[in-house]
Amino acid sequence: MDKVAELKDTDIPTILFPTVGFFLPLLAEKRDFIESISRRTFKYGATDRHKLDIYYPAELASNSKTPVLFFVYGGGYASGARILPEPADLAYANLGAYFANKGFITVIPDYRLLPEAKYPDPIVDVRDAIVWVTENPHSLSHGVTNADTNSFFIIGHSVGANNVSTMFLLSLLPDNVQSRFRGAVLISGAYTSEVEAVGPTLNPESATTFFGSLEKAKDNTPLSLINNFSKDKIAALPPFFLVAAEKDPESFLRATELFHNALSTLTGKQIPKFVGKGHNHISITFALSTGQGEEWAEEVYKWTQGLL
């Protein structure tokens, strides 16, 4: 984490490769642990992007029931995978292993990307992955696990946080699936496409291609959706927990602040929030299973335990 702190820039393309480079040797040291966690792959849809990995705890929880955690990665709608290419191939297995070791059956789905995917395809894919798991509970059974299919949690990072929040704000999940969610964690989302006096969170070219226009991008980002959310659906929303990286780009930090305020106003509750000290936009997920910079995940874990 000291090397991350030495990076003065917060621009995501600028810090991406240096940050990944810092964590590759740290993750390599933990390869045996990460790869010791049982993992199985399933197909939940028609294309090669409709696959998901499930990580299984090695030990039963104290109550013998194992909650299920979904993780949705980011990548600006244009990149990302449940397992990244070498030499970064321990991401996002590091996250799956971390939370499996904490007692969660952890599900990481792929979803369709640009240029083939357009709004709302990735959000629909995330929804479909969750529904598939619900309809195929055998996928959650492996080793000692005894899945608690009424205790779902979900984490989304960057545009993964957009996918997760949009899924809930558009009420895309069937009622009998949404009611299983005990909580949703949103990390460093691009909750609005443009922050006044700060700049864009989304690449304008990618946003135009994905949404159809910059105006449609603005109208369909989570902050716009929450401002138009039907009040009679508030009770169906899960509890939320927001996380930001201390060294997120200024546009993301401001977007998180705006979304946090809007979500707190909508629900009438002060939404819990945690800032990952020393983290940038990339390090916050790459740190898991390294033993460094895991404080945000520890806070999330404590929060989930209070909801079970």
N, C-alpha and C positions, 0 to 999 in steps of 0.2 A: 504493500500500500504506500510505502514511502516513495516509490518511483512514480506512482500515480499522482501523488501530491506534487511532484516536481513538474508535471505537465501544467503549464500556465494556460494553455488554450482550452476552450470548452467546445469548440466546433467539432461536431461528431465525425465527419470525414477526416479531419486532421488528427484526432486522438485515437481513432479506431485501431489502426495497426500497431502503434506504439503500446497501447493498453493491452491488446491481445498478446503482444510480444512479452510484456511483463509477466503475464499470468501463465504462459505456456510451460515454463519450467516448474512453476509451483504446482500446476495441475499434473504434470508428468510425475512429480514426486508422490502424488496421491493416486496414480493410475491403478495400482493394485486394489485400493479401497473402492474407487469408483466402479471398476469393472467387476468387483466381487458382488455388487448388488444385482440381483436377478432382474433381467429385462427381457420382455417379449414384444414383438411387433405384430400389429394387426392392421388390416385394411378396412376402412370404414366407408369407402366410397369408390367411385368409378376410376379415378386416375391415380397415377403414381404419387401425386400430392395428397391423396386421401389415405394416408397411413398415420398410425400413432404408435408410440412406444409407451409401455407400461412398466414402471419400476416397482418392485415389491419389497416390503420390509422383511428383514430376516427374523424378526421376533414379533410376537403378538403384543398388542397394546394391553395395558393393565386390565381393561374391561373386555378384552378378547375381540372387540369389534374395531375394524380399521377404517378410518375416514379416507375419503378419496380426494386428491388434490389435482386439479388440472393446471397446466402452465402453458401460456400462449406467448411465444417470443415475438420480438419486433423485427425490423428490417426495412421500414419505409414502404411497405407493400410490394417491394421489388426484390427482396432477398431474405434469406433466413431458412433454417432447416432444423429439424429436431436433433440431428447430429450434424455438426458443421464439417466441412471438408478438412482433411489433414493440412497443416499440422494442428488445427484447432479441433480435432475430432473428439475431445473430451467435453466439449460444450455441445449440447446442454445436458449431457449425461451427468456432469458434475452437479447440476441442480436436481436432476431426478434422484441421484444417489443421496444427496444431502437430505431431501425431504423424506425419502424412503427410510433413511436412517433415523429420522425423527418420528417415524410411525405412520406415514401416509402412503397409501397406494398412489403413486404419482403418474399422471398421464400427460404426455407431451405430444400433441398432434401437429402434423404438418398441415398447411392450407395453401390454396392456390395463390399465385403471385402475378404481378405484372410481367409481361404484357398481356398474358391470356386472361387474367382475372381483372374484373372491374367491380366497383362498388355495387352491391354489398357481398360479393362472392366469398371473400375470406371470413366475414362474419357468419355467413350461412354455413361455411365449412366448420367453423368452431362449434356452432350450434349442432351440426350433424354429428360431429365427433362425440359430443356429450350425450346426445340421444342414442347413438350407437352403443356407447358404454352402458347406458341405462338398460337398453334392450338386450344386451349381451353380457349379463353379469358373470358368466363363466370366465370372461376375460380378466376379471379382477381376482380370481381364485388361483393362487399359485403358492406352493410351499405352505407356510403356516397362516397365510392371510385369511381373514374372515371379514369380508368387506361390509362396511356400514353404508349401504346405498342410500340411506337417508341423511348422510352427513357429507355433502360435497362442499369443497372450497375451490376457488379459482384465483390464479395470479396471472396478470397480464403485464408485459413490459413494453414500453415505447408504443408503437402502433398496436402491439398486442394488447395494451391497456385500452386503446381505442376499440379494438375488436370486442373485448369483453364488456366494456361499458356500453357500447352501442347495442350489443346483443340484449342487454338488460333494458336499455332505454327504449328499444323498439319492441320489447316483449316478444322476442323471437322464439323463446323456449316454450314448449307445452307447459301448461300449469302444473301438471304432475311431475315435471322434471325441475322446473324453477323452484318449486317448494322444497326441494332437497338441498338447496344451497344454504349453507350456514354463514358464508361470508365470501367477499370478493376483495382482492388486493390489487390495487392499480399502481403501477410503478412508472413514473416519468412519462406519462402519456402526452401525445400531441393533441390535447383536448380541444384546441382551437387552431385553425389553420394559419391565422395571422394575429399576432399580438401587437396592438397599437403602440407605436413608438419604439418597438423592440425588433419586430421582424417575423418571418415565417417560422413555424415549427416543421412543416412539411416542405419538401422540395417542390417548388411551384410546378415544375414540369411533370413530376410524378403525380402530384395532386391533380393536375389537369387531366392527365391520361386516366388516372384511376376513377375520379369522380365525374369526369366529363367536362368540367370547367372549374375555375377557381371559385365562382359563385356557388356552385353546387357543393364544392368542398367545404366552404364556410357553412352552408346550410345543414350539412350532414355530419359535422364533427360533434363530439359529445357535448360540448358546451352549448351549442345551438339546440341539440336534442333535449338537453335537460331543461332548458328554458321554455320548451314547448311540451314538456312531459305532462301527461294527464294526472291530475292530483288523485284521482280515484285508484290509480295503480301503485301509489307509493307503498302501500302495505305489502305488496308482493315483492318489493326489492329486497335483496339480501343486505345485511350490514356491510359497510365498506370500510376499507383501511387504505389510506393513500401513502405512498412512499415516493420520495424524490432523492436524487443524488445531489449532494452539496455543490458539485461542479457540473451539474446539468447546464446546457446552454441557457442563457437568460430568458429566451423565448419559452423554453420548457418550464423553467421555474415559475415564470409569470402565469403560464397556462395552468400549471398545477394549483397555484394560488386561486385563480379565478374559478377553476372547477371545484376546488375544495369548498370555497365559499358558496357556490351555487348548489352543490350537493348537500351541504349543511342546512342551507335555507330550505331546500326542497323537502328534506326529511324531517326538519325540525330538530335535528340532533347535531351535536358537534362531532363531525367525523374525525376519528383518530388519524394522526399524520405523523410520519417519522422521516427525518432527513438523514441519509447515510453520509456521515462525516467522512470527508476525504475522497469520496467516490465521485467518479464521472459517469457519464451516461452508459458506458460500456462495462466498466469494472464491477458494477453492482451485481450483475449475474455471474460474471466470470470468477468472482471471488469465492463463490460457494464451493465447499469441500476443500479449500486450501488452508483453512484455519485463520485466514486474515479477512478482515472486512465483512464478517458475517453478522454483525450486530443487527442490521435491519431484519435479517431472516429470523434471528432469535426473537425480536420483538413481534414479528408476524406470528411465529410459533406460539408465543405466550398468548397473543390475542385469540388465535384459533382455539386454544385449550379452554378459554373462557366461554366459548360458544358451543361447546360440545355437551 
